[in-house]
Every structure is written in C-alpha cells, then in structure tokens.
Amino acid sequence: MTLAKQIVELLKQNPGLSDRQITDMVFEVGKPQQSVNITCRNLEKHGLLIRQSNHENRIGNYLTGQEITFSQNQTSNNKAVDEEHLSEDAIKEILESWLVAQGWNVKVAWGHVHGIDVEATKENSRWVIEAKGQGSLNPMRVNYFLGILGETLQRMEDPNAKYSIALPDMQQFRNLWRRLPFLAKSRTGITAIFVDKNGNVIEIP
C-alpha cells in the first residue's frame, strides 16, 4: 500500500490527524515526518483533503469527501524522500505547526512561491520568518546563511514586526549564527530559529 493510501485510510477512521500523528502511526514514534507532509500537501493540492487547525491547535488533515482513485503504480509524491535531509519546505511545515500551536495565524509561501516564507500574526503582533533548507555542502550552507540574512534585511519595512531566520539545527549553522557580531543582532533585532528532524524548535537571540 502506498503512503498516500495509508494516509487516506487513517483519515477515514481518524479525521484531523496531524502530520506528526500520521507519521507515528504509519512508521514509528519520532521518525521524521517530511514524507508524510509532502504526501498530505500533494493530496491537498489535488482537492482530496483539507489542512486546517484541529482540536489540539495543530494542523490537522481532513478528507474532503471527493472520490479518491489511485493508479496501480502511484507512489508517494516524492519517490526518494531523504529522511535525514531537512528541505526548506520541511522547515516551513514544522514552523507552521509550532506557531499554530502557540495561537498564531500562519501564512506560508511553499516551494518556489515568491513572498515571505512564513508570516505569522496574533492580535497586534506580526512575525516575519525567512527559511532555508539543509543544503549538501559546507560552502553551500555558508551561502544559504548569508543569503537568508540579506533576504531578511530586505523584508524589514515594518518597525513593529519581529524578524527571524529559520535553519536546520546543525552545528555549522549554529556556529555561523554564534559568530555573527552581537552588535548586528542587537541593532537589527533578528533572532535565529533552529529546527531539527524530530520537529523540535528553538529560538536563539
């Protein structure tokens, strides 16, 4: 049975399951959830399910009731999802769930859509977050780090908003953030958010 079929069968019996819950049930507790997230968003894109807040204030998955057919050779949206690799969209998905759980309304620019990567609002507060994925080489990650700082600075047009960069929780990214001068951090107010494969999120000033 493909991952898409497994997800549909689970949601028939358990509407509103989050990606984390589906991952724990299909694979095992604590496994990375990128493949489930990608498949769920692919099903949403085809009108087969809706992703919205559930009773636990997480992003839940609900079937739309549209007739679902699977070709014999259909597999999950990504045939070779690397569970050890945190893509940019995986970072955004984890952030979305984390923010929603804290009562934020979240708007995400998925894939190559232009605009703010993650924009969260709550009452009179606004939080603008730019995200980058893991990359495959150390020099690429340095470029990602410098690039995300530049993108964030170009977004800084709202004096009342909070601005952050979101990166995979890797020692190289932590070192790059640590070496950024304190004066630059304090003057801009930018914070760093580190996300790991298990969905843990930590914010560092």
N, C-alpha and C positions, 0 to 999 in steps of 0.2 A: 504494500500500500504506500503510495506517495505521501510526502509530508502534507501536501495540500488536502488530500483525502482524510488523513488522520485529524487534521485541524477541524475540518468540516464536521466529522463525526463527533468530535469532542464538543463542539459548539452546539450541536443539536441537543445534546444532553445537558450542557453547562453553558448557557448563554452568558456573555460578559467576561469570559476568562481573559486575563491579561496575557501578554506575550511570555512573561516570566512563568505564569502558572501553566501555560501550554507547554513550554519548554520542560518544566519539571515533570509533567505528566508523560510527555512523548519520549523524552530522553532520560535524564535523571536530574535530581535536585542540584542546582548550582551550575549546570552546564551553560555555556554561552548561548545567548538567545538570538544571535544575528539571523540564523537561517529561518527561524520562526517569524521574526519581524519582517524579513524580506518577503516571505511567502504570504503573510497576512496582508501586507500592503499591496501585493500583487493581486490578491483576491478582492481587496477593496477597489483597486483600480478597475477591475472587471465587473464591479457592481454586485459582488457576491456577499460581501459583508461590510459592516459599518464599524468604524473605530471611534469610540466616544467614552467619556468618563463612566465608570461603573460605580457600584455602591461602595467600593473601597477607595474611591477617588483616584483610581488608576485608569489608564487607557484600556478599555475592555473591547472585546471583539464580539459582534452580534451578526448573525446571518440575516440577510435581507429578505429571505424567502424566495428569491429568484431561483429558478430551476438550475441545478448545477450538473454539468456533464464534464467528464474527464476523458480525454483520449487515452488510448491504451499506453501510449508512450510518454504521457505527460509526467513530468517530474516537478520538483520544486522550482521556484523562479530562478534560482542560481544553482547550477549543477555541481559546482565545486566551491561551496562556501567554506572559506578558511576560518575555522572557529577560533584560531589563535590570532586572527588579524582583525583589528578594530577599524572598520571603514568610517568615513565621515558620517554617513547616514546612520551607522550603528551608534556613534557618539550622540547624534541628534535624537535618536529614538530613546536612548537611556535618559538623556536630559529631559525630554518631553515627559516621560513617566515620573521622573524625580520632581519636576516642577509642578506637575498636575497634583501630585500627592501633597504638595505644600499649599495648594489652593490657588496656584497661578493659572491664568488663561494663556494658552501657548499657541503660537503660530510658528510653523516650521517650513523652511524652504528646502524641500527634499531634492536629492540628486543635483542636477546642474541648474536648477531654477535660480534666477537672479534675485537678489534681495538679502535681507538679514537672515542669517542661518536659523537662529532661534530668537524669537521676540516674545517675552512674557510680560503680562500685565496683571496687576492685582490692586484693586481700589485705585489709589493715585500713584502707584509705583509702576515703573517700567524698567525692564531688564533686557539689555541687548547682548546677545552672546554669539560670537563667531566660533566656528568649529573646524578642526582639521583631523584627518584620519592618521593612521599609524605610519604609512609610508614603508618603504622596503629597505632603504639605505640611510646611514647616518647623515651624509650630506643633504639628502632629500629632506630629512627631518629638520635640519637647521634652516633650510629654505622655507619649510612649512611654518616654522616658528616665527621667522622674520616676516613672512608674508601675512600671517594672521594678525600680528601686531599692526602692520600697515593697514590692513583692512579695517581693523577695529578703530584706529585713529581716524580713518576717513568716515566712520559712522558717527563720530562724536559731535553731533549737532544739537543734542537735547541736553541742556545743563542739569536737568532733574533726573535723567536716566542713569542707571548703573550699567557699566560695561565690563564684560569678561571675555576671556578666551578659553575655549574648551579643547582639551587634548587627551590622548590616551595616557593612562598613568604608567609612564615609562621613566626609567632613571634619566635617560637623555633629556627628555622634555622637562623633568623636574630640575635638572642641572641648569638648563638654559634659562628657566624662569628664575632660579636662585641667583644666577649671575647677572640678571638684568638689574641695573642700579636701582637702589631703593628710591632715589630721587625721582626717577622716571615713573616708578609705580605710584608713589605718593602724589605726584603732580597730576598724573592722568586719572588716578583712581581705578585703574584697570586691575581686576583680580584674575587669577588663574583657576580653572576648574579641571581637575583630573578625574578621568573616568576609567574604570577597569572592566575586564571582560565579564565579571560577575554582576555588573550593574551598580557597583559602589561609586559614589560621587563624593569628592572632597574639594572644597573651595579654599584657596590659599591667597591671602592678600599680597 
